[in-house]
Amino acid sequence: MMIFFIIAGWITMARLLQKSIRPMDWLLRNSGTLQTCSNILEKSCNLHTDLRPQQQLVIRVMEKHELEEKTKIITQMVNDEGWNQCWNWVKFLFTTVPNKCYLAEINSKLIGCAASFDTGIDIPTQYIGYIVFKPEYRNKNYYTTLSRYVNNHINKEHNIIGNVINRLIPFYEEKENLKKTSLYLTAYAGTLKHSALNDDEANSNIKVVPISEALMSNVFQYDAAIYTASRSKYLNTWFNCGFTTTYVAIDEEGLVLGYTTLYEVEHSYRISPLYANGLHVAKKLLAKVALTIKDEKVMLYGPHNNLVKLANQHGMKELFQFTRMYSKQDIPIPLEKSVYSISGVVQFI
C-alpha cells in the first residue's frame, strides 16, 4: 500500500511539473480556451495574427471572378496609406491594363497585395505597384516577402520599374539590385487658387475645351510622344469610362498643347495626368479644372522639379516623395516641359 501512495505521488508531481513547464499547452488542452488565450497574447505582445504558426502567409494571383470583391478591399488598403483613391479607378486599372495582381492572405483573409503591370512600351517593362497592406500587418517583413515574390515571378528578360519611397531606396539598391533614376516624384494636395491661374496676354491664344471625338486621335499622338508608346485603346476607354472629365489645350490652329484628366475620389479630386507644353499651358488647363470643381481639394503627383513651383503657388501640402528605380534600363521621358502630374496608368508617367 505504501508503494502505491509513493507511485501515485510521483505521478502527481510529474503532472504538476509538466503544467509548470508548459502551462499554455496544458491550458489549451484542458480548458478549451485557445481563442481567448491567443487574443490575450495578441493584445499584450502586439504581435497580431502572425504570432500563431498556423497562420502562414499565402501569396496567389487574383482570379477574374474575384475582381469586384478584392478591388474593394484593395481600394481601402490604398486609402489607409493616404493615397485617397476611388474604387472606380482601382477596378478600371485592374480590368484595363494587362497585369497580375498578387494577393497576400492569412487563413484566406486578404491582408495585402502587389501588382505587376505591362507598360506597353517597346522595351519589355513591368511596372511594380500597389504594394499595400492592412495597417495591422505592416512592418512585419510581409512587404519584403511579397515584393520579392513578385520580382521572382516576372520574366527575367523584362525590365522592372517602380516608384520607391525615398527612405526605402537603400533596401532596394542593396537587396533587389535596383538602380535610381533622375526622376524624383512628389505628391501634393490642396485647393487651386484662382489668383494663381489668371490669364495673361501670352495665353490668350490657348483654348481649353472638353475632349471630343474630333480631337481624340490628336490627343493619342500627343500622349504617345510623352509616354514613349501608343496607348490609344487604353486612353479611349479612360476618356469614356464614365467617371472622368478630360480637357484639351489647343492653339488657334487646333494643335494639341496639352491635356488633363480629372476624376473624383473620396473628399477630393485627382488630376491624372497633367501633360502640357510648358507651365503657361498647365495653368490654363488647371484654370479650367478650378472652374469645374470650385473650391474642392485636388491631388497632383508628378516630377518634383516641374510640379514644385506650381504647387507652391497654390499653397499645396507635400504628401509623399518617391524616386523612380529600375532593374535593367531607365526609360527616357521628356519631362522638362511636358509632365506636371503623371498618368494614372500604373503611375509610369
C-alpha positions, 0 to 999 in steps of 0.5 A: 500500500505504501508503494502505491501512495509513493507511485501515485505521488510521483505521478502527481508531481510529474503532472504538476511539473509538466503544467509548470513547464508548459502551462499554455499547452496544458491550458489549451488542452484542458480548458478549451480556451485557445481563442481567448488565450491567443487574443490575450497574447495578441493584445499584450505582445502586439504581435497580431495574427502572425504570432500563431504558426498556423497562420502562414502567409499565402501569396496567389494571383487574383482570379477574374471572378474575384475582381469586384470583391478584392478591388474593394478591399484593395481600394481601402488598403490604398486609402489607409496609406493616404493615397485617397483613391476611388474604387472606380479607378482601382477596378478600371486599372485592374480590368484595363491594363494587362497585369497580375495582381498578387494577393497576400492572405492569412487563413484566406483573409486578404491582408495585402497585395502587389501588382505587376503591370505591362507598360506597353512600351517597346522595351519589355517593362513591368511596372511594380505597384500597389504594394499595400497592406492592412495597417495591422500587418505592416512592418512585419517583413510581409512587404519584403516577402511579397515584393520579392515574390513578385520580382521572382515571378516576372520574366527575367528578360523584362525590365522592372520599374517602380516608384520607391519611397525615398527612405526605402531606396537603400533596401532596394539598391542593396537587396533587389539590385535596383538602380535610381533614376533622375526622376524624383516624384512628389505628391501634393494636395490642396485647393487651386487658387484662382489668383494663381491661374489668371490669364495673361496676354501670352495665353490668350491664344490657348483654348481649353475645351472638353475632349471630343471625338474630333480631337481624340486621335490628336490627343493619342499622338500627343500622349504617345510622344510623352509616354514613349508608346501608343496607348490609344485603346487604353486612353479611349476607354479612360476618356469614356469610362464614365467617371472622368472629365478630360480637357484639351489645350489647343492653339488657334490652329487646333494643335494639341498643347496639352491635356488633363484628366480629372476624376473624383475620389473620396473628399477630393479630386485627382488630376491624372495626368497633367501633360502640357507644353510648358507651365503657361499651358498647365495653368490654363488647363488647371484654370479650367479644372478650378472652374469645374470643381470650385473650391474642392481639394485636388491631388497632383503627383508628378516630377518634383522639379516641374510640379514644385513651383506650381504647387507652391503657388497654390499653397499645396501640402507635400504628401509623399516623395518617391524616386523612380528605380529600375532593374535593367534600363531607365526609360527616357521621358521628356519631362522638362516641359511636358509632365506636371502630374503623371498618368494614372496608368500604373503611375509610369508617367 
